[in-house]
Amino acid sequence: MLFLLNNDIVELSVPEAHLGARWRAMGCGNPHDLRAQDAIDFVRDRVSRALGSGRSLSESELKDFAALIITKTGANSIVLTPRADGSLNPRLQDVPRLVLETYKRGADNENAATASRIEA
């Protein structure tokens, strides 16, 4: 399953299994005890901290957040937009797979072009 978090796309084959294996390391608490809003708040807070410190999210973090959001909400996308007060406003969506695949291909092509320019 493809998942979009802001401008990043990751792929998870079995989100529930990923979450089951990683929830302790993630620090989100037992996912069985979480409500959908708890999962959204957790991801929003973690992304806000990362952006606030000027770092980008790792592939592992993206997959962890994707597994949590997919499992607890069923959505395959969360976009976090800045509010006037500096916090992030979460917006969940279920984006059609074809759209995510197209976006991922475009991002992969852009990354490959950037890498080839750097090597030249």
Buried (B, 14 or more C-beta within 10 A) or exposed (E): BBBBBBEBBBEBEEBEEBBBEBBEEBEBEEBEEBEBEBBBBBBBEBBBEBBEEEEEBEEEBBBBBBBBBBBBBEBBBBBBEEEEEEEBEBEBEEBEEEEBEEBBEEEEEEEEEEEEEEEE
